[in-house]
């Protein structure tokens, strides 16, 4: 297996179907299992191109997360959406 395929995504992507792709290979397997109808939707094309080009894992992760979001397949309840605020020292 290529080192690229074994790289971890920026975060696991929990899908509504119960899967949780964690690596580039997991997503590649997920994408290969898409129906022809889903495969040809425009939001999967950037992810496919990034995969074929061996793009950075961060860029690939974003594209896949966006494609899953557009298809309403991303389980948003599993994502920690809290924003950490930097602490500001209190003035004396």
PDB file as gemmi writes it, atoms N, CA and C in Angstrom:
CRYST1    1.000    1.000    1.000  90.00  90.00  90.00 P 1                      
ATOM      1  N   UNK A   1       0.863  -1.176   0.000  1.00  0.00           N  
ATOM      2  CA  UNK A   1       0.000   0.000   0.000  1.00  0.00           C  
ATOM      3  C   UNK A   1       0.905   1.234   0.000  1.00  0.00           C  
ATOM      4  N   UNK A   2       0.484   2.245  -0.723  1.00  0.00           N  
ATOM      5  CA  UNK A   2       1.275   3.470  -0.802  1.00  0.00           C  
ATOM      6  C   UNK A   2       1.204   4.233   0.521  1.00  0.00           C  
ATOM      7  N   UNK A   3       2.286   4.928   0.866  1.00  0.00           N  
ATOM      8  CA  UNK A   3       2.273   5.726   2.097  1.00  0.00           C  
ATOM      9  C   UNK A   3       1.176   6.789   2.082  1.00  0.00           C  
ATOM     10  N   UNK A   4       0.860   7.317   0.899  1.00  0.00           N  
ATOM     11  CA  UNK A   4      -0.196   8.332   0.795  1.00  0.00           C  
ATOM     12  C   UNK A   4      -1.530   7.779   1.277  1.00  0.00           C  
ATOM     13  N   UNK A   5      -1.876   6.575   0.847  1.00  0.00           N  
ATOM     14  CA  UNK A   5      -3.169   5.996   1.204  1.00  0.00           C  
ATOM     15  C   UNK A   5      -3.287   5.693   2.690  1.00  0.00           C  
ATOM     16  N   UNK A   6      -2.181   5.484   3.352  1.00  0.00           N  
ATOM     17  CA  UNK A   6      -2.235   5.153   4.779  1.00  0.00           C  
ATOM     18  C   UNK A   6      -2.273   6.392   5.679  1.00  0.00           C  
ATOM     19  N   UNK A   7      -2.183   7.577   5.101  1.00  0.00           N  
ATOM     20  CA  UNK A   7      -2.215   8.804   5.907  1.00  0.00           C  
ATOM     21  C   UNK A   7      -3.591   9.017   6.529  1.00  0.00           C  
ATOM     22  N   UNK A   8      -3.571   9.520   7.761  1.00  0.00           N  
ATOM     23  CA  UNK A   8      -4.826   9.809   8.469  1.00  0.00           C  
ATOM     24  C   UNK A   8      -5.410  11.129   7.983  1.00  0.00           C  
ATOM     25  N   UNK A   9      -6.734  11.175   7.912  1.00  0.00           N  
ATOM     26  CA  UNK A   9      -7.437  12.412   7.589  1.00  0.00           C  
ATOM     27  C   UNK A   9      -7.225  13.409   8.723  1.00  0.00           C  
ATOM     28  N   UNK A  10      -7.568  14.656   8.486  1.00  0.00           N  
ATOM     29  CA  UNK A  10      -7.400  15.657   9.532  1.00  0.00           C  
ATOM     30  C   UNK A  10      -8.284  15.351  10.738  1.00  0.00           C  
ATOM     31  N   UNK A  11      -9.400  14.681  10.510  1.00  0.00           N  
ATOM     32  CA  UNK A  11     -10.242  14.159  11.579  1.00  0.00           C  
ATOM     33  C   UNK A  11     -11.109  13.058  10.990  1.00  0.00           C  
ATOM     34  N   UNK A  12     -11.519  12.090  11.805  1.00  0.00           N  
ATOM     35  CA  UNK A  12     -12.414  11.047  11.295  1.00  0.00           C  
ATOM     36  C   UNK A  12     -13.720  11.675  10.825  1.00  0.00           C  
ATOM     37  N   UNK A  13     -14.271  11.160   9.742  1.00  0.00           N  
ATOM     38  CA  UNK A  13     -15.512  11.691   9.181  1.00  0.00           C  
ATOM     39  C   UNK A  13     -16.632  10.679   9.402  1.00  0.00           C  
ATOM     40  N   UNK A  14     -17.412  10.902  10.424  1.00  0.00           N  
ATOM     41  CA  UNK A  14     -18.499   9.988  10.761  1.00  0.00           C  
ATOM     42  C   UNK A  14     -19.637  10.205   9.775  1.00  0.00           C  
ATOM     43  N   UNK A  15     -20.042   9.131   9.114  1.00  0.00           N  
ATOM     44  CA  UNK A  15     -21.132   9.226   8.142  1.00  0.00           C  
ATOM     45  C   UNK A  15     -22.435   8.750   8.769  1.00  0.00           C  
ATOM     46  N   UNK A  16     -23.531   9.192   8.195  1.00  0.00           N  
ATOM     47  CA  UNK A  16     -24.844   8.781   8.695  1.00  0.00           C  
ATOM     48  C   UNK A  16     -25.106   7.307   8.444  1.00  0.00           C  
ATOM     49  N   UNK A  17     -24.351   6.697   7.544  1.00  0.00           N  
ATOM     50  CA  UNK A  17     -24.493   5.273   7.282  1.00  0.00           C  
ATOM     51  C   UNK A  17     -23.776   4.414   8.307  1.00  0.00           C  
ATOM     52  N   UNK A  18     -23.101   5.067   9.255  1.00  0.00           N  
ATOM     53  CA  UNK A  18     -22.431   4.324  10.310  1.00  0.00           C  
ATOM     54  C   UNK A  18     -20.942   4.127  10.084  1.00  0.00           C  
ATOM     55  N   UNK A  19     -20.436   4.507   8.927  1.00  0.00           N  
ATOM     56  CA  UNK A  19     -19.013   4.369   8.667  1.00  0.00           C  
ATOM     57  C   UNK A  19     -18.234   5.549   9.220  1.00  0.00           C  
ATOM     58  N   UNK A  20     -16.949   5.328   9.433  1.00  0.00           N  
ATOM     59  CA  UNK A  20     -16.085   6.394   9.915  1.00  0.00           C  
ATOM     60  C   UNK A  20     -14.743   6.315   9.196  1.00  0.00           C  
ATOM     61  N   UNK A  21     -14.656   6.883   7.994  1.00  0.00           N  
ATOM     62  CA  UNK A  21     -13.360   6.894   7.312  1.00  0.00           C  
ATOM     63  C   UNK A  21     -12.334   7.680   8.130  1.00  0.00           C  
ATOM     64  N   UNK A  22     -11.160   7.064   8.306  1.00  0.00           N  
ATOM     65  CA  UNK A  22     -10.103   7.694   9.085  1.00  0.00           C  
ATOM     66  C   UNK A  22      -8.841   7.950   8.268  1.00  0.00           C  
ATOM     67  N   UNK A  23      -8.708   7.264   7.140  1.00  0.00           N  
ATOM     68  CA  UNK A  23      -7.511   7.396   6.314  1.00  0.00           C  
ATOM     69  C   UNK A  23      -7.901   7.696   4.868  1.00  0.00           C  
ATOM     70  N   UNK A  24      -6.912   8.076   4.075  1.00  0.00           N  
ATOM     71  CA  UNK A  24      -7.143   8.308   2.650  1.00  0.00           C  
ATOM     72  C   UNK A  24      -7.666   7.021   2.007  1.00  0.00           C  
ATOM     73  N   UNK A  25      -7.110   5.877   2.389  1.00  0.00           N  
ATOM     74  CA  UNK A  25      -7.574   4.598   1.844  1.00  0.00           C  
ATOM     75  C   UNK A  25      -9.035   4.345   2.194  1.00  0.00           C  
ATOM     76  N   UNK A  26      -9.434   4.650   3.421  1.00  0.00           N  
ATOM     77  CA  UNK A  26     -10.842   4.470   3.814  1.00  0.00           C  
ATOM     78  C   UNK A  26     -11.766   5.285   2.909  1.00  0.00           C  
ATOM     79  N   UNK A  27     -11.372   6.520   2.625  1.00  0.00           N  
ATOM     80  CA  UNK A  27     -12.202   7.379   1.780  1.00  0.00           C  
ATOM     81  C   UNK A  27     -12.187   6.868   0.343  1.00  0.00           C  
ATOM     82  N   UNK A  28     -11.032   6.443  -0.129  1.00  0.00           N  
ATOM     83  CA  UNK A  28     -10.940   5.882  -1.488  1.00  0.00           C  
ATOM     84  C   UNK A  28     -11.888   4.697  -1.623  1.00  0.00           C  
ATOM     85  N   UNK A  29     -11.905   3.817  -0.627  1.00  0.00           N  
ATOM     86  CA  UNK A  29     -12.806   2.661  -0.632  1.00  0.00           C  
ATOM     87  C   UNK A  29     -14.259   3.121  -0.628  1.00  0.00           C  
ATOM     88  N   UNK A  30     -14.561   4.135   0.176  1.00  0.00           N  
ATOM     89  CA  UNK A  30     -15.915   4.703   0.240  1.00  0.00           C  
ATOM     90  C   UNK A  30     -16.315   5.251  -1.126  1.00  0.00           C  
ATOM     91  N   UNK A  31     -15.401   6.007  -1.742  1.00  0.00           N  
ATOM     92  CA  UNK A  31     -15.704   6.625  -3.035  1.00  0.00           C  
ATOM     93  C   UNK A  31     -15.897   5.581  -4.131  1.00  0.00           C  
ATOM     94  N   UNK A  32     -15.116   4.510  -4.091  1.00  0.00           N  
ATOM     95  CA  UNK A  32     -15.264   3.465  -5.101  1.00  0.00           C  
ATOM     96  C   UNK A  32     -16.589   2.720  -4.969  1.00  0.00           C  
ATOM     97  N   UNK A  33     -17.174   2.766  -3.784  1.00  0.00           N  
ATOM     98  CA  UNK A  33     -18.451   2.093  -3.560  1.00  0.00           C  
ATOM     99  C   UNK A  33     -19.662   2.978  -3.871  1.00  0.00           C  
ATOM    100  N   UNK A  34     -19.428   4.252  -4.213  1.00  0.00           N  
ATOM    101  CA  UNK A  34     -20.539   5.141  -4.538  1.00  0.00           C  
ATOM    102  C   UNK A  34     -21.288   4.640  -5.770  1.00  0.00           C  
ATOM    103  N   UNK A  35     -22.584   4.854  -5.776  1.00  0.00           N  
ATOM    104  CA  UNK A  35     -23.364   4.536  -6.970  1.00  0.00           C  
ATOM    105  C   UNK A  35     -22.921   5.472  -8.094  1.00  0.00           C  
ATOM    106  N   UNK A  36     -23.169   5.082  -9.322  1.00  0.00           N  
ATOM    107  CA  UNK A  36     -22.790   5.930 -10.472  1.00  0.00           C  
ATOM    108  C   UNK A  36     -23.455   7.301 -10.374  1.00  0.00           C  
ATOM    109  N   UNK A  37     -24.692   7.320  -9.903  1.00  0.00           N  
ATOM    110  CA  UNK A  37     -25.403   8.594  -9.765  1.00  0.00           C  
ATOM    111  C   UNK A  37     -24.668   9.519  -8.795  1.00  0.00           C  
ATOM    112  N   UNK A  38     -24.299   8.991  -7.621  1.00  0.00           N  
ATOM    113  CA  UNK A  38     -23.588   9.809  -6.627  1.00  0.00           C  
ATOM    114  C   UNK A  38     -22.179  10.159  -7.096  1.00  0.00           C  
ATOM    115  N   UNK A  39     -21.533   9.226  -7.738  1.00  0.00           N  
ATOM    116  CA  UNK A  39     -20.156   9.427  -8.204  1.00  0.00           C  
ATOM    117  C   UNK A  39     -20.043  10.615  -9.160  1.00  0.00           C  
ATOM    118  N   UNK A  40     -21.065  10.813  -9.971  1.00  0.00           N  
ATOM    119  CA  UNK A  40     -21.024  11.861 -10.990  1.00  0.00           C  
ATOM    120  C   UNK A  40     -21.532  13.216 -10.503  1.00  0.00           C  
ATOM    121  N   UNK A  41     -21.928  13.305  -9.248  1.00  0.00           N  
ATOM    122  CA  UNK A  41     -22.359  14.596  -8.708  1.00  0.00           C  
ATOM    123  C   UNK A  41     -21.150  15.517  -8.602  1.00  0.00           C  
ATOM    124  N   UNK A  42     -21.374  16.778  -8.863  1.00  0.00           N  
ATOM    125  CA  UNK A  42     -20.272  17.736  -8.962  1.00  0.00           C  
ATOM    126  C   UNK A  42     -19.456  17.880  -7.684  1.00  0.00           C  
ATOM    127  N   UNK A  43     -20.059  17.637  -6.523  1.00  0.00           N  
ATOM    128  CA  UNK A  43     -19.300  17.837  -5.290  1.00  0.00           C  
ATOM    129  C   UNK A  43     -18.292  16.727  -5.016  1.00  0.00           C  
ATOM    130  N   UNK A  44     -18.401  15.582  -5.697  1.00  0.00           N  
ATOM    131  CA  UNK A  44     -17.403  14.521  -5.531  1.00  0.00           C  
ATOM    132  C   UNK A  44     -16.219  14.705  -6.474  1.00  0.00           C  
ATOM    133  N   UNK A  45     -16.380  15.487  -7.517  1.00  0.00           N  
ATOM    134  CA  UNK A  45     -15.307  15.648  -8.504  1.00  0.00           C  
ATOM    135  C   UNK A  45     -14.035  16.263  -7.918  1.00  0.00           C  
ATOM    136  N   UNK A  46     -14.114  17.347  -7.127  1.00  0.00           N  
ATOM    137  CA  UNK A  46     -12.873  17.886  -6.546  1.00  0.00           C  
ATOM    138  C   UNK A  46     -12.151  16.866  -5.664  1.00  0.00           C  
ATOM    139  N   UNK A  47     -12.910  16.101  -4.878  1.00  0.00           N  
ATOM    140  CA  UNK A  47     -12.293  15.090  -4.016  1.00  0.00           C  
ATOM    141  C   UNK A  47     -11.591  14.027  -4.859  1.00  0.00           C  
ATOM    142  N   UNK A  48     -12.236  13.601  -5.948  1.00  0.00           N  
ATOM    143  CA  UNK A  48     -11.622  12.597  -6.819  1.00  0.00           C  
ATOM    144  C   UNK A  48     -10.342  13.125  -7.462  1.00  0.00           C  
ATOM    145  N   UNK A  49     -10.375  14.366  -7.915  1.00  0.00           N  
ATOM    146  CA  UNK A  49      -9.182  14.964  -8.531  1.00  0.00           C  
ATOM    147  C   UNK A  49      -8.041  15.099  -7.522  1.00  0.00           C  
ATOM    148  N   UNK A  50      -8.365  15.521  -6.311  1.00  0.00           N  
ATOM    149  CA  UNK A  50      -7.338  15.657  -5.282  1.00  0.00           C  
ATOM    150  C   UNK A  50      -6.734  14.302  -4.932  1.00  0.00           C  
ATOM    151  N   UNK A  51      -7.556  13.278  -4.884  1.00  0.00           N  
ATOM    152  CA  UNK A  51      -7.069  11.928  -4.606  1.00  0.00           C  
ATOM    153  C   UNK A  51      -6.109  11.472  -5.698  1.00  0.00           C  
ATOM    154  N   UNK A  52      -6.514  11.669  -6.942  1.00  0.00           N  
ATOM    155  CA  UNK A  52      -5.665  11.250  -8.065  1.00  0.00           C  
ATOM    156  C   UNK A  52      -4.360  12.037  -8.136  1.00  0.00           C  
ATOM    157  N   UNK A  53      -4.420  13.308  -7.726  1.00  0.00           N  
ATOM    158  CA  UNK A  53      -3.226  14.156  -7.764  1.00  0.00           C  
ATOM    159  C   UNK A  53      -2.313  13.951  -6.562  1.00  0.00           C  
ATOM    160  N   UNK A  54      -2.774  13.216  -5.566  1.00  0.00           N  
ATOM    161  CA  UNK A  54      -1.980  13.026  -4.357  1.00  0.00           C  
ATOM    162  C   UNK A  54      -1.847  14.316  -3.564  1.00  0.00           C  
ATOM    163  N   UNK A  55      -2.922  15.071  -3.500  1.00  0.00           N  
ATOM    164  CA  UNK A  55      -2.938  16.368  -2.807  1.00  0.00           C  
ATOM    165  C   UNK A  55      -2.673  16.187  -1.317  1.00  0.00           C  
ATOM    166  N   UNK A  56      -2.460  17.298  -0.646  1.00  0.00           N  
ATOM    167  CA  UNK A  56      -2.247  17.223   0.800  1.00  0.00           C  
ATOM    168  C   UNK A  56      -3.473  16.593   1.452  1.00  0.00           C  
ATOM    169  N   UNK A  57      -3.235  15.909   2.533  1.00  0.00           N  
ATOM    170  CA  UNK A  57      -4.337  15.265   3.241  1.00  0.00           C  
ATOM    171  C   UNK A  57      -5.323  16.300   3.757  1.00  0.00           C  
ATOM    172  N   UNK A  58      -4.837  17.460   4.149  1.00  0.00           N  
ATOM    173  CA  UNK A  58      -5.732  18.511   4.637  1.00  0.00           C  
ATOM    174  C   UNK A  58      -6.697  18.950   3.541  1.00  0.00           C  
ATOM    175  N   UNK A  59      -6.187  19.179   2.330  1.00  0.00           N  
ATOM    176  CA  UNK A  59      -7.060  19.590   1.219  1.00  0.00           C  
ATOM    177  C   UNK A  59      -8.037  18.482   0.849  1.00  0.00           C  
ATOM    178  N   UNK A  60      -7.543  17.249   0.806  1.00  0.00           N  
ATOM    179  CA  UNK A  60      -8.397  16.113   0.472  1.00  0.00           C  
ATOM    180  C   UNK A  60      -9.483  15.935   1.533  1.00  0.00           C  
ATOM    181  N   UNK A  61      -9.111  16.027   2.799  1.00  0.00           N  
ATOM    182  CA  UNK A  61     -10.085  15.880   3.896  1.00  0.00           C  
ATOM    183  C   UNK A  61     -11.197  16.911   3.780  1.00  0.00           C  
ATOM    184  N   UNK A  62     -10.826  18.159   3.497  1.00  0.00           N  
ATOM    185  CA  UNK A  62     -11.827  19.232   3.356  1.00  0.00           C  
ATOM    186  C   UNK A  62     -12.792  18.934   2.218  1.00  0.00           C  
ATOM    187  N   UNK A  63     -12.255  18.484   1.081  1.00  0.00           N  
ATOM    188  CA  UNK A  63     -13.101  18.195  -0.082  1.00  0.00           C  
ATOM    189  C   UNK A  63     -14.069  17.057   0.202  1.00  0.00           C  
ATOM    190  N   UNK A  64     -13.601  16.029   0.874  1.00  0.00           N  
ATOM    191  CA  UNK A  64     -14.463  14.887   1.201  1.00  0.00           C  
ATOM    192  C   UNK A  64     -15.521  15.297   2.215  1.00  0.00           C  
ATOM    193  N   UNK A  65     -15.110  16.047   3.232  1.00  0.00           N  
ATOM    194  CA  UNK A  65     -16.067  16.506   4.237  1.00  0.00           C  
ATOM    195  C   UNK A  65     -17.160  17.361   3.585  1.00  0.00           C  
ATOM    196  N   UNK A  66     -16.772  18.218   2.667  1.00  0.00           N  
ATOM    197  CA  UNK A  66     -17.740  19.054   1.966  1.00  0.00           C  
ATOM    198  C   UNK A  66     -18.683  18.211   1.108  1.00  0.00           C  
ATOM    199  N   UNK A  67     -18.152  17.225   0.397  1.00  0.00           N  
ATOM    200  CA  UNK A  67     -18.993  16.346  -0.428  1.00  0.00           C  
ATOM    201  C   UNK A  67     -19.999  15.591   0.439  1.00  0.00           C  
ATOM    202  N   UNK A  68     -19.534  15.065   1.566  1.00  0.00           N  
ATOM    203  CA  UNK A  68     -20.447  14.365   2.475  1.00  0.00           C  
ATOM    204  C   UNK A  68     -21.507  15.314   3.030  1.00  0.00           C  
ATOM    205  N   UNK A  69     -21.102  16.532   3.337  1.00  0.00           N  
ATOM    206  CA  UNK A  69     -22.051  17.535   3.834  1.00  0.00           C  
ATOM    207  C   UNK A  69     -23.114  17.838   2.781  1.00  0.00           C  
ATOM    208  N   UNK A  70     -22.695  18.069   1.535  1.00  0.00           N  
ATOM    209  CA  UNK A  70     -23.651  18.378   0.456  1.00  0.00           C  
ATOM    210  C   UNK A  70     -24.651  17.249   0.257  1.00  0.00           C  
ATOM    211  N   UNK A  71     -24.231  16.023   0.478  1.00  0.00           N  
ATOM    212  CA  UNK A  71     -25.128  14.886   0.310  1.00  0.00           C  
ATOM    213  C   UNK A  71     -25.921  14.564   1.566  1.00  0.00           C  
ATOM    214  N   UNK A  72     -25.728  15.349   2.604  1.00  0.00           N  
ATOM    215  CA  UNK A  72     -26.382  15.112   3.896  1.00  0.00           C  
ATOM    216  C   UNK A  72     -26.009  13.736   4.446  1.00  0.00           C  
ATOM    217  N   UNK A  73     -24.782  13.319   4.194  1.00  0.00           N  
ATOM    218  CA  UNK A  73     -24.293  12.028   4.683  1.00  0.00           C  
ATOM    219  C   UNK A  73     -23.311  12.191   5.836  1.00  0.00           C  
ATOM    220  N   UNK A  74     -22.934  13.434   6.144  1.00  0.00           N  
ATOM    221  CA  UNK A  74     -21.998  13.697   7.227  1.00  0.00           C  
ATOM    222  C   UNK A  74     -22.781  13.812   8.528  1.00  0.00           C  
ATOM    223  N   UNK A  75     -22.385  13.051   9.539  1.00  0.00           N  
ATOM    224  CA  UNK A  75     -23.070  13.090  10.828  1.00  0.00           C  
ATOM    225  C   UNK A  75     -22.533  14.279  11.619  1.00  0.00           C  
ATOM    226  N   UNK A  76     -23.246  15.385  11.549  1.00  0.00           N  
ATOM    227  CA  UNK A  76     -22.803  16.614  12.204  1.00  0.00           C  
ATOM    228  C   UNK A  76     -22.849  16.522  13.721  1.00  0.00           C  
ATOM    229  N   UNK A  77     -23.635  15.595  14.259  1.00  0.00           N  
ATOM    230  CA  UNK A  77     -23.686  15.450  15.710  1.00  0.00           C  
ATOM    231  C   UNK A  77     -22.387  14.864  16.250  1.00  0.00           C  
ATOM    232  N   UNK A  78     -21.591  14.258  15.396  1.00  0.00           N  
ATOM    233  CA  UNK A  78     -20.330  13.650  15.827  1.00  0.00           C  
ATOM    234  C   UNK A  78     -19.155  14.611  15.740  1.00  0.00           C  
ATOM    235  N   UNK A  79     -19.393  15.812  15.210  1.00  0.00           N  
ATOM    236  CA  UNK A  79     -18.309  16.785  15.039  1.00  0.00           C  
ATOM    237  C   UNK A  79     -18.336  17.778  16.187  1.00  0.00           C  
ATOM    238  N   UNK A  80     -17.184  18.005  16.761  1.00  0.00           N  
ATOM    239  CA  UNK A  80     -17.057  18.991  17.827  1.00  0.00           C  
ATOM    240  C   UNK A  80     -16.915  20.357  17.178  1.00  0.00           C  
ATOM    241  N   UNK A  81     -17.962  21.149  17.209  1.00  0.00           N  
ATOM    242  CA  UNK A  81     -17.978  22.444  16.543  1.00  0.00           C  
ATOM    243  C   UNK A  81     -17.626  23.598  17.481  1.00  0.00           C  
ATOM    244  N   UNK A  82     -17.238  23.287  18.703  1.00  0.00           N  
ATOM    245  CA  UNK A  82     -16.881  24.343  19.647  1.00  0.00           C  
ATOM    246  C   UNK A  82     -15.622  25.054  19.175  1.00  0.00           C  
ATOM    247  N   UNK A  83     -15.629  26.338  19.327  1.00  0.00           N  
ATOM    248  CA  UNK A  83     -14.450  27.140  18.993  1.00  0.00           C  
ATOM    249  C   UNK A  83     -13.747  27.504  20.286  1.00  0.00           C  
ATOM    250  N   UNK A  84     -12.484  27.217  20.326  1.00  0.00           N  
ATOM    251  CA  UNK A  84     -11.696  27.599  21.487  1.00  0.00           C  
ATOM    252  C   UNK A  84     -11.341  29.071  21.354  1.00  0.00           C  
ATOM    253  N   UNK A  85     -11.656  29.841  22.369  1.00  0.00           N  
ATOM    254  CA  UNK A  85     -11.297  31.257  22.358  1.00  0.00           C  
ATOM    255  C   UNK A  85      -9.969  31.418  23.073  1.00  0.00           C  
ATOM    256  N   UNK A  86      -9.114  32.234  22.499  1.00  0.00           N  
ATOM    257  CA  UNK A  86      -7.848  32.463  23.200  1.00  0.00           C  
ATOM    258  C   UNK A  86      -8.107  33.206  24.510  1.00  0.00           C  
ATOM    259  N   UNK A  87      -7.357  32.848  25.513  1.00  0.00           N  
ATOM    260  CA  UNK A  87      -7.522  33.535  26.776  1.00  0.00           C  
ATOM    261  C   UNK A  87      -6.762  34.841  26.733  1.00  0.00           C  
ATOM    262  N   UNK A  88      -7.422  35.870  27.209  1.00  0.00           N  
ATOM    263  CA  UNK A  88      -6.821  37.213  27.238  1.00  0.00           C  
ATOM    264  C   UNK A  88      -6.521  37.526  28.695  1.00  0.00           C  
ATOM    265  N   UNK A  89      -5.276  37.883  28.984  1.00  0.00           N  
ATOM    266  CA  UNK A  89      -4.962  38.205  30.377  1.00  0.00           C  
ATOM    267  C   UNK A  89      -5.763  39.423  30.835  1.00  0.00           C  
ATOM    268  N   UNK A  90      -6.230  39.348  32.064  1.00  0.00           N  
ATOM    269  CA  UNK A  90      -6.984  40.469  32.642  1.00  0.00           C  
ATOM    270  C   UNK A  90      -6.026  41.603  32.958  1.00  0.00           C  
ATOM    271  N   UNK A  91      -6.455  42.804  32.646  1.00  0.00           N  
ATOM    272  CA  UNK A  91      -5.612  43.955  32.978  1.00  0.00           C  
ATOM    273  C   UNK A  91      -5.728  44.255  34.450  1.00  0.00           C  
ATOM    274  N   UNK A  92      -4.665  44.759  35.001  1.00  0.00           N  
ATOM    275  CA  UNK A  92      -4.640  45.031  36.449  1.00  0.00           C  
ATOM    276  C   UNK A  92      -5.071  46.394  36.786  1.00  0.00           C  
TER     277      UNK A  92                                                      
END                                                                             
